[in-house]
Amino acid sequence: MNTYAFLTFLAAGVCFVMAILFSRRRGILEAGILSLLMFSIAWWAFFYAVELLGHDLETMRLLNKISYPGIVCTPVFLFLFSMAILDKREWFTWRRISLLFAVPVAVLVSMWTNEVHWLYYSVSELDLSASFPVQRLVHGPLFWFGISYSYVLLLLSIILIARQYILSRGPYKGQLKMILLGTFFPVLVNLNYLFGFVDFGYLDMTPIAFTIAG
């Protein structure tokens, strides 16, 4: 097994255990949402790890599609977790939650049908330049639409938590500080994946970063 796949499997296992632990306190809104967030990351990490063990392009494409529900749900659950922490209970209505998931569902459908239109990934091919084969993806306009929506949710979460952090005192201030640090780390890692500031080839380290944050 290659090292990256092992680390990603480890991340998936840690997130799944955390999801189970938090689910035992699902009577607390924050814990219930955090359980869903950790389960989404676990799903994403597990199937991405399996993809990293693949050797043919069709298998990798299939595993990428299977992993994608976890990918599109993660920013929504992170936003909802932030709203729960900030006690903004008005966000927890079926109408608002359905609206939050409208774009992720559309993104998911466009990704699943990419081979029809090639607007989500303009290129999907096998890269054999590393020590193990990986899928080389060139992002199309629908990908950037989806990622823009995800970053709007992430930035709103960070701004609102930072504002509350400035206004707070006592233990709650320390909790908000930890949440802010935990949110910044995967965002920075994901930006590196998108724009390649530090070269990891075509590997996506974001699920591992989310695990550390969680």
HELIX and SHEET records of a PDB file:
HELIX    1   1 THR A    3  SER A   23  1                                  21    
HELIX    2   2 LEU A   29  LEU A   52  1                                  24    
HELIX    3   3 LEU A   57  ILE A   85  1                                  29    
HELIX    4   4 ARG A   89  TRP A   91  5                                   3    
HELIX    5   5 TRP A   94  TRP A  112  1                                  19    
HELIX    6   6 ASN A  114  HIS A  117  1                                   4    
HELIX    7   7 PRO A  141  LEU A  167  1                                  27    
HELIX    8   8 PRO A  171  PHE A  195  1                                  25    
HELIX    9   9 THR A  206  ALA A  213  1                                   8    
SHEET    1   A 2 TYR A 121  ASP A 127  0                                        
SHEET    2   A 2 VAL A 134  HIS A 139 -1                                        
END                                                                             
